[in-house]
Amino acid sequence: MSLNHGRTILAIPGPSVIPDRVLTAMHRPSASIYDGELVEMTDGLLADLKRVAGTDGFAAIYLANGHGAWEAALRNTLNAGDKIVVLSNGFFSHKWGTVAQSLGLQVEFIEYGMTKSADPQRLEEVLGADKNGEIKAVLAVQSETSSSVRNDVVALRAAIDAAGHSALFMVDCIASLGCDRFEMDAFGVDVMVSAGQKGMMNPIGLAFVFFNDKADGARARANPGQYWDWIDRAKSESFYPRWSGSPPGHLMFALRETLDMMVHEEGMPAVWARHTTIAKAIWAACDVWAQAGSLHLNITDPAKRATGVTTINTLPGVAHKIRTWCQNEAGVTLGNSLGFPQEELEDHFRIGHMGHLNIHMIMGVLGAIETALIAQRIEHGSGALAAAAHMLSTHGNTGKDTK
């Protein structure tokens, strides 16, 4: 007998919960791909995406997942034989480097493991030693989905500048766009890649690439092929070339709705603040549970934690017990382990807390985990939900006494 008979929830780091109004926006017949609302919608989509990204540069939309965004960024700026540096501190940052290798690029990985953010000083040293300017690009993630570490994009940009190096700075914001504060132009990023199914609250299927004039200049020496070429997608005044074929009409309607919610209703500063508070509530609960020694947060420094995903380490086999019980008995699906050694895959789990979330959803996920701890007789500190509730209660306070 199970209590799992209500609405289930995905508490994984993407795909995230899709708002009902976004689902409703897609629940309609197909629209004409020759004229009318899809054509009229495209300019607004690109403009609002650039507002989310914080750039006055260019934006291109692809029918792809995040891996497609990786490849588009690489194909439009680099050629086989070019040398790049990849700052690796998790499964996905390393995977972007392997995609680059598959395209014939020479990749130098700077490995930081699964618990550390990228070190700007080390990057400055590597670039400073490249006296002939052979390194054409530096690749990093803002928030690593597997380890939940957040890299300091501004500090990494400063390291590139301190080395006096001309390498393109490319940042993966697939797990952070719409969650962690990101301002492409202010942060000095040349290329940013993301996708729609995480903080952007869309179904899987749209990938975004943003680029500035410097990156666009590198396009002249690259050969991206017809589909991945960002020129028409970002610059054409005609509708059809912007999608390199038939447009994804229903995904466009969904994206229009999410952009209305984020840009025009809530506003990006409020979106970032909401994610920060929710993340702190989850960390507060985890810190209390950790008092008994069965689990702990993977990233110890709060300043280096992603605000859209939290990775939790446990004693051997405990993570598997928690995930299995939550999914089967509580209707809550938690994220699995990625990037850790094979023998540790049952010892880590992830909580996705990105996009369309509120207090009762977060407290429901935390309550399900606590119930799993009790049901599975896993030792844990008491008072975790109270700690989370206290943190959530502080959201928006300006220092006034709320007692």
N, C-alpha and C positions, 0 to 999 in steps of 0.2 A: 504494500500500500504506500502511495506517495502523495505528498501535498502539492506536487507539481502539476496543477491543473489550471493555472492562470496564464497570463501573458508572459512569455519568456523574454529574456533580455540578453543581448550580446554585450558583454563587458570585456570585449577584446579590443586591441588597438587597431581597429579597422577590419572589415567595414563597420562603421559606427551606426548608431540609431538614426534612422531616417525620419524626419518630422512628418507627421500626418499630412500637413499642408503641402509638403513636397511630394508625397505619394499621390495626393489628390491632383496636384498640378500635372502629373503624368497620366492620370486616368482619363484619357480623352482620345479621340481618333487622331490618326496621323495628319499632319499639316502639309501643305504644299511645300515642295523644296525649290520651287521656281520663283515665287514671289509671296508677299504677305508677311505674316508675323515672324516667321523664322528669319527671313532676310532682315527685317527691321530690328530684330532682337540682337543680332550678332555684335554690332558696335557697342551696345550697352553692356553686354556680357564681358567683352574685352576690357572696357573702361573700368567696370567695377572689380574685375579680377585684379587689375593693376592697383586699385585702391587697397584691396586686401593685402597685396604684396608690398605695397609702399614704394611704387616705382613710377616714374614718368617715361620709362623705356618701352619695350615692346612685350606683347603677350601673344602666345600661340597656344591653341587648344588642339589636342590630338585624341582620336578614338583609341585609347590605350590605357594600361595601368601604369604604375610607377616605373616599372622596368622600361616601358616605352619612353617615358620622359627622360630616363637616364640615357637611353640610346640616342634620342633626338638631340640632346645637349651635346653629346660627344661627336656625333656625325656632323653637326653644323659648325664645329669649331676646330676639329682635329683630324689628322690623317694617320694612317698606319705608319708606324715607326716613330711617331712623336712620343716624347717622354712626359709622364705626368706623375704627380705625387698624390697618394690617397691616404687620408688620415682615418685610420681604422680603429673603431672601438665598439664593434658589434657586428652582427650578421649582415645587416644591410649596407653599412658603409663599405665593408669588405666586398660584398656582392657587386656593388657599383664598380669596384676596381676590376673584378673578374669579367664583367661585361666589357669594360675597356680593353682588357686583354684579348677578348674574343674578336675585337675589331682591329687587332694588330698593334695596339698601343703598348709602349714600354711603361710598365707600372712599377713605381717604387712605393711599397706600403710602409707607412710609419705606424707600427702597431702599438696600441695602448691597452690592450686587453679589454675586459668586459666591465671594469669598474672605474676607469679613469677617463676624464675628458682629454681632448687633444691639447698638447702642450705648445703654446705659441713660441716659446723660446726654442724648442727643438725644431719647429718649422722654420724659424728664422735662420737657424744654423744650416739646415739643409739647403735652403734657397741661397744663403750667402756663399756657400761652397760651389754653387753652380755659376761659375764665372763666365761661362760662354752662353748662358741663357738657354740651355737645352730643355729645361723644364717648361712646358707650354701651359700647364694648368695645375691647380691645386683643387682637389675634391674633398669635401667634408659634408657631414650631415649636421643639421642643427640639433635635432633630437633623434637619437638612435633608438629605433623601435624595439630592438631586442634587449638591450641593456638598460634602457631608459635614462642614459646619460645625456646631458645637454652640453653641447660645445659652445664656447664663447665666440660667436661669429665676429664680433667687433674686435676682439683681441687677436684673432687669427688674421684679420685684415691688416691690423696694425703690424703684425709680424712680417707680412708680405711687404708692406711699405718700408719697414725698417731695414729689410734686406735689399731694398732698391730693386726688386725683381718685377718683371713685366708679366708674369704668369697670370692667366685668367683664374679668377676665384669663383668656383662653382659650388653651390650649396644645395643639398637635398633637404627640402622642407616638407616631404611627403607626410611625416608624422607630426609636423609642428605648425603648418599653415592653418591659421584660424584657432590656434591653441596658445603657442608661445609668441611673445612679441617678436615681430620680424618686420624690418623696414629696409627693403633691398637697397635703395639708393643711399640712405643714411648709414647703412652698415658697410657700404662699399663692395657689394656683391655684383659680379659681372653676369652670372647665369644662375638662376634659381629654378629648381624643378619641384613639382608637387603633383598631387592627384586629388580626385574629388571625393573619395570614399572615407575619409577620416575626419579631420576638423571641418571640412567643407560640407559634410552631411549629405552627400549625394550617393546614388548607387555607384557601384564599380563601373568604370568604362571611360572616364575622362581623365586625361593627363594634361598638365599645364607646364609650359616652359616660358620663363621670363628672361629677357636678355637686354643688355645695354648696347650703346654704340660700339664700345671696344669689342665686345663679343661678336657683334654683327660684322665688324671689320674682319674678324678671323674667318667668317663664312666664305670670304673670297678665295681662300686657299683650300677650302674643304670640298668634299664631294658627298653631300648627304643623301643623294638619290632623290627621286621625285616625292615619295611619301613623307619622308622625315624632314624635308626642306622647310625651314621656318619662314622663308621669304614671303610666299603668298599667304600663308596662314596669318602672319602678323601685319602684312603691309598692303595686300591687295585691296582694291576698292570694289572688287567683284565678290559676290557671295560664294559661288561654287568653289573657286580656288582656295578660299579660306578653310575649307574642310577637306580638301583634296578628294572631293567626291561627294557622295550623298551625306548630308549632315545628320547627326544623331538627334532628331527632333525631340523625342521625349526626354532625353537627358538634358537638352537645352532648356526645356520648360522647368525641369527640376533645378538646374543650376540658377535659373533666373529667380526662382523662389528662395533658394538659400542665400543668394546675394542680397535680395531684398531684406531678408531677416538680419543678416550680418552687417551689411554696410549701411542700409538706409533706416533700419529700425533700432537695432541694439547699438551699433557702432563698434569699430574695432577695439578701442581702448576698453570698453565694457566687456567685450568678448574675452580679451586677454585677462582682465581682472577676474572674471567669473571662473575661468579655467584655473587660475592661480589659487583661488580660494578652495575650489573643489579638490585640487591636488593636495593642498595643505591638510585638508580634512582627512584624506586617505592616508597621508603620511602620519598624521597624528594617531589614527587608529592602529596603523602598523607598528608604530613605536611602542604603543601599549601592549599589543600582542607579543612583541619581541622580548618583553621583560622575562618571559619564562624560557627563552632560549630556543624555541622550536623554529622560529623564522626571523628574518630581518630584511630590511631594505637593501637592495643591491648597491645603490649609490648612497654613501653616507653623508655627503655634503649637500644640504638642501639647495644651495645656490647652483649646483650642477645637475639637478634633476629636471627631467622633462615634465611639463605640466599636462601632457595628454596621455601619458602611459607610465605605469609604475611596475618595475620588476622586483619580485620578492624571492629571496632565497630561503630554503628550508632545510631541515634535517633530511637525511635520505628517505625518499619515498613519501614525505609528508605533502609535498605539492601535488602529487598525483592523487592522493586521497582527497585533498580539498577540492581540486578541480572536478573529480569524478562525482563527489557527493553534491556539489553545487549544481552541476549540470543535470544529474538524474533526479535529485530530490527537491531542488529549489528553482529550477528553470533559469539558472544564471550560468552563462558560458563564459569562463575566464580564459585568458590567453595562455597558450602553451609556451614551452621553453624553446628559445632559438639562440644559436650562437655559442652555447656552452658545450663543454665536452660531452661526447655521447653518453658516457657513464653517469652524467649529472642531469640528464634531461627530465628525470622525474623529481628533480629537487628545486625547480624554479617554476613560478607562474607569473603571469602579468595581468594587471588590471588596466583595461582601456577606459579612460575617462575624458573623452573628446567629443566635441560637437553638441548635440541636442540633449543636454542633461539638466536635471534640477535636483533639489534636495532629496525628494523622496526616492528618486532613482538611485542616487549615490548611497543613501542610507540603506536602501533595500539591498544593494550589492554587498555593502559592509555587513549588514545583518545576516545575509546568507552565508558569508564567509565565517562569521562568528558562530553561527549555528552548526556549520560543518566542523569547526574546531571542537565544539562541545560533543557533537554526535560521534565524531571519530576519536574522542578522548585524547586530543592533541593538547598538550600543555600550552597555556597562553595567559598573558596578563589580563586582568579584568578592568573594565572601564573604557574599552576602546570606542564603543559607540558614543559614549558621553563625550570623550575627547573630540571625536569627529563633529558631533553636534555643536560643541562649543566653538570650534573653528568656523563652522558654517554660519553660526550666529553672529560672527564678527564682520561678515561681508558688508562692505559699504559703510561701516562705522567710521566716524571721523575723530575718534578719541573721546567722544562724549560717554558719560556713564549711562549704560542701558539697563541697569538694574531696576 
